[in-house]
Structures are given as C-alpha cells and as structure tokens.
Amino acid sequence: MTAVAPTILATCGGLNPGTWTDAVYGPLLFEAIRLARVPESRAPRVLHVNTAGGDQRFVEGQELEAARLAGVEASHLRFFPRVNTASLATAVGTADVVWVSGGSLVNLLAVWRAHGLPQVLHDAWRAGVVLAGGSAGGLCWHTGGVTTSFGPTADVVANGLGFVEGSLAVHYDSDPTRAPAYEEGVRAGVLAGGIALDEGTGVVYRDDGAGPALVDVVSERPEGRVLRVRRDGDRVVTEALDPRVLRSPPSSLDSIQEPRA
C-alpha cells in the first residue's frame, strides 16, 4: 500500500472509448494510479468493482483488456451471483487502487453493507489503498448526493459511506435533472454542501492528519467544470473551481509513476 496519505479520487469518468478496442484507461484512471505511488519495480494493481452495474461480465472483459493495454495488473471484486473471494480484506488490501464503476448508487450501498464491505474499504483506505471511481463510484464515498437509481429523474440520497464529509453531484452538464435536484437538496439542508462535476472531471481528497480535505481538482478537458456548492441562508451559492487539465493517457506507465524519494 503506497499512497502517501489516505486518498480518494471521486470522478465523473473512468474508461474511455478506444480506437482499436472497446475501451481504454482514461486520464482519470491513470491519475488514480499516479496517486497510489506504485514502485517502479512492479505493475500497478487495480481492483475493479462493478457492483453498481450488476457485475456484468462484458464490462469486466472490457476492463481487463483496457488494463492489459495500460500495463496494469487488474482483478475484479464481484458480488453477483455471489461474492468471488474468500477474503474481502485480502482482495481489497492487496490492491493499489480500488476503482468503482458507475450504475445504481442505491443498489451498490445496499449490497456493500450486506457484505460488510464498507469497513474493509475504510481500513484499506486508511492503510494506503487509493479509493476511486466514477459516477456512483465517486458518489459513494460522500455523505450523499443525487442519483438516478430510482428512475430517469435525479433524486437525493443521503446515506453515503461518509468517508468524505460533504456531498457530490455528477453528470452536471449532461443530465438536466441533476442540478435542480442537487441544489434543492443543499438548500433544504437534506444534503451537506459539496462538489458538482461535469463529465470527465474529478476531485482529490487527502487526509494529512486533520481529516479528508480537497487538495486537487482535475479534468480531462479544458472546458470541464467543477463547482463548489454551498448553502448561504435560504439560497444556494456556487463557486467555479479551476481544474488542472490532465494530459492524454501515456503510452507506458513509466511516465506516470512518481520518482522515488
């Protein structure tokens, strides 16, 4: 476990369409690996978790191929039709990055809690495993957010894992129901203030001893917006944050691994 401090990367992204293959690791996924500070002597280990999408095997295949092309040692934690490991602690704790894919946030939280996974994830995170993911995989670490788990219109969910204080909204520029639901949830006090992400953007939280704090804002594209959303009396105030634009994925992992101290 190699991260310099407990780290979470919450995004609205992950795998990107490939030119010669179905999917490739996008800049946000490479950023999660960079944050893990993997030793140069071995390949990064990424544990993919697709609970929110129902553990579909074709998605696993796309992820494994994308990982192979990226030079990553990938595995999956699966709960459907049954858990696929004798030890959740070993599966999670031996990864450098746990990457959680999108889908139903509500179903993800219910299944994880039924299996006791939240505590396993929390322990691994505190020990140095980078927790990351896109959409539902970014929302889950927060106290709450908005989701389309119940249907095509976004609804508030306020029972997230709470590893990060505050809420999150994703797909802010692509789903017109998200912003009204999120801002009303914050205005009404159902949700704590937090962050709103456009497609292809993300935020990094790190705990240097005083609790998880926002330390970086990133985007795969220059026009990607990241907003801080907070309640001010009876109204909601938004503040645009300036993201660091990530370059295109490298051709090899050598160029993303941080130098040793």
Secondary structure as UniProt FT lines:
FT   STRAND          7..11
FT   STRAND          15..17
FT   STRAND          23..25
FT   HELIX           27..36
FT   TURN            40..41
FT   STRAND          45..49
FT   HELIX           51..53
FT   HELIX           57..70
FT   STRAND          73..77
FT   HELIX           88..93
FT   STRAND          97..100
FT   HELIX           105..115
FT   HELIX           117..127
FT   STRAND          130..134
FT   HELIX           136..139
FT   TURN            140..141
FT   STRAND          142..147
FT   TURN            149..150
FT   STRAND          155..157
FT   STRAND          164..169
FT   TURN            172..174
FT   TURN            176..177
FT   HELIX           178..187
FT   TURN            188..189
FT   STRAND          194..197
FT   TURN            199..200
FT   STRAND          201..206
FT   STRAND          213..219
FT   TURN            222..223
FT   STRAND          226..232
FT   TURN            233..234
FT   STRAND          235..241
FT   STRAND          244..245
FT   HELIX           253..255
//
